[in-house]
Amino acid sequence: MSSHAEPEVLLEKVGRAGVITMNRPKVLNALNQTMTRQIYPQLKKWENDNETDIVIIKGAGGKAFCAGGDIRAVTEAGKVGGSLAQDFFRDEYTLNNAIGTYRKPYIALIDGITMGGGVGLSVHGRFRVATEKTLFAMPETAIGLFPDVGGGYFLPRLRGKLGLFLALTGFRLKGRDVQRAGVATHFVESKKVLYPVLIDERTMHLPKKKKTRTTFSSEGIVQNLKADGSEFAKKQTLSKMSPTSLKITYKQLQVGATLSLQDVLVMEYRLSQACMRGCDFYEGVRAVLVDKDQSPKWNPSTLEEVSDHSVDQCFSSLGEKDLTF
């Protein structure tokens, strides 16, 4: 018998709906470059197709919408100077922008684990439907990265300082809290998520987005948590995160609060390449995803040792290699 490999992403028309199904359930529908390069042109085709009214994106397998990008492949490429270390982020951010500027209703059914790259496939769309199975997080600071895929745009626009908290700590939101936070626009019980979904746009309202200004520092946040004796403060994990990532992320959200999504993605591409040039990303992936000893050796190892100059350099233009749309 010949083995038949399942396609990693399913693209189909159901009535007047274009339906995208991420189809790698064994790896929680992790997004790789092949999938990105299949989804993007199909989105563009449906956007200009008079026979397509809406686009729905979902994950196969019942456990995850999409648990993130295929980071291990990126680290392997980065170690040897492979082009995937540039192309993966370029393709992913281009897709994020296409979703954010999509002219037709784009509905993400985030029924299950939705992290990192999975957030980029959903949060910029017009409608995001959470269920009791939804588990949302941006956990990048734990692996020496930063909350990318447009995190610098949507996180500072959440209420109060919630976005900053989620970005620095990687805190997980579950179920209805994903909607309460403003990450999802709607909440439905998982068993009631009908497929195909019929949407009446007149009943849908996006939450109002609020701009916030931040006047404290990443060091100050850590000091305040240490001084706070509550159980909540004790459970926060900032001391385990990459100090470089924390400082980059802090500035990313400060700057991103006043930028367009496109400009944020240009900034984040610069940051991604700074992480590829550094060492914490490779060490974080080793400790969390490869060896799984959960004991990364960050360099520098403290926030105080991460200079403002080194952080500013991460935001510098890449010249001809900058991301363009």
QUICORCOR-V938335 format. One record per residue. N is the residue number from 1. D_LAST is the distance of its C-alpha to the last C-alpha in Angstrom with 2 decimals. Layout:
BEGIN
n d_last
N D_LAST
N D_LAST
END
This chain:
BEGIN
n d_last
1 45.78
2 42.28
3 39.67
4 36.79
5 33.52
6 31.86
7 28.22
8 25.95
9 24.14
10 25.79
11 24.04
12 26.54
13 27.41
14 30.18
15 31.31
16 28.41
17 26.41
18 23.81
19 24.78
20 22.96
21 25.44
22 24.68
23 27.74
24 28.53
25 31.21
26 33.08
27 30.27
28 29.44
29 26.45
30 24.53
31 20.97
32 20.50
33 17.92
34 19.79
35 19.53
36 15.79
37 15.39
38 17.92
39 16.77
40 13.14
41 14.32
42 17.34
43 15.61
44 13.80
45 17.26
46 19.11
47 16.95
48 18.13
49 21.57
50 24.44
51 26.48
52 24.24
53 24.65
54 23.41
55 21.79
56 23.74
57 22.81
58 25.70
59 27.22
60 30.28
61 33.45
62 34.25
63 33.50
64 29.77
65 26.64
66 24.65
67 26.03
68 22.93
69 20.98
70 22.97
71 23.42
72 26.43
73 24.69
74 22.07
75 25.00
76 26.88
77 24.06
78 23.61
79 27.34
80 27.45
81 24.21
82 22.74
83 19.15
84 18.77
85 18.70
86 15.23
87 14.03
88 15.25
89 13.30
90 9.97
91 10.71
92 12.22
93 9.69
94 7.09
95 10.32
96 11.23
97 8.46
98 9.49
99 12.98
100 12.67
101 11.64
102 13.98
103 16.37
104 19.33
105 21.41
106 20.13
107 23.11
108 23.20
109 26.77
110 26.86
111 30.43
112 31.08
113 29.41
114 25.87
115 24.57
116 21.55
117 19.11
118 21.11
119 20.42
120 16.65
121 17.42
122 19.61
123 19.45
124 16.30
125 17.89
126 20.39
127 23.47
128 24.49
129 28.06
130 30.01
131 33.47
132 36.31
133 34.88
134 31.52
135 31.08
136 28.04
137 27.20
138 24.65
139 26.95
140 24.76
141 26.92
142 29.73
143 28.02
144 26.77
145 23.18
146 21.69
147 20.63
148 16.97
149 14.71
150 14.32
151 18.02
152 17.56
153 16.62
154 19.19
155 22.04
156 22.91
157 22.97
158 25.76
159 29.29
160 30.93
161 30.15
162 29.70
163 26.09
164 27.17
165 30.09
166 28.13
167 25.62
168 28.41
169 30.95
170 29.13
171 31.66
172 31.80
173 31.90
174 33.87
175 34.48
176 34.85
177 33.78
178 30.18
179 30.41
180 32.53
181 29.93
182 27.31
183 25.18
184 26.50
185 27.14
186 30.17
187 32.89
188 34.96
189 37.52
190 36.26
191 39.01
192 38.02
193 34.41
194 35.05
195 33.15
196 31.92
197 31.28
198 32.10
199 30.38
200 31.71
201 28.90
202 31.57
203 32.82
204 29.52
205 28.64
206 25.97
207 27.49
208 27.09
209 24.74
210 26.39
211 25.15
212 27.32
213 28.09
214 29.41
215 32.17
216 33.51
217 32.61
218 31.99
219 35.42
220 36.98
221 35.72
222 37.34
223 40.52
224 40.83
225 40.55
226 43.22
227 45.45
228 45.09
229 47.76
230 46.50
231 45.85
232 42.28
233 41.63
234 43.34
235 41.07
236 37.82
237 36.40
238 34.62
239 37.09
240 35.84
241 32.18
242 30.62
243 31.36
244 28.31
245 26.11
246 27.94
247 27.34
248 23.64
249 23.29
250 25.45
251 23.37
252 20.05
253 21.47
254 23.02
255 19.89
256 17.70
257 20.33
258 19.20
259 15.40
260 12.91
261 11.47
262 7.91
263 9.96
264 12.16
265 9.85
266 9.00
267 12.80
268 13.66
269 12.09
270 14.36
271 17.13
272 16.86
273 17.42
274 20.23
275 21.80
276 21.67
277 23.54
278 26.01
279 28.84
280 28.88
281 26.26
282 28.40
283 31.55
284 30.35
285 29.41
286 32.77
287 34.74
288 33.20
289 32.11
290 34.05
291 37.43
292 37.23
293 39.66
294 37.61
295 38.63
296 35.70
297 36.71
298 34.08
299 33.81
300 34.30
301 36.42
302 36.61
303 34.41
304 36.64
305 35.85
306 32.08
307 31.74
308 29.43
309 28.53
310 27.41
311 25.23
312 23.71
313 22.93
314 20.72
315 18.37
316 18.31
317 15.39
318 14.86
319 14.46
320 12.95
321 12.34
322 10.05
323 6.95
324 3.81
325 0.00
END
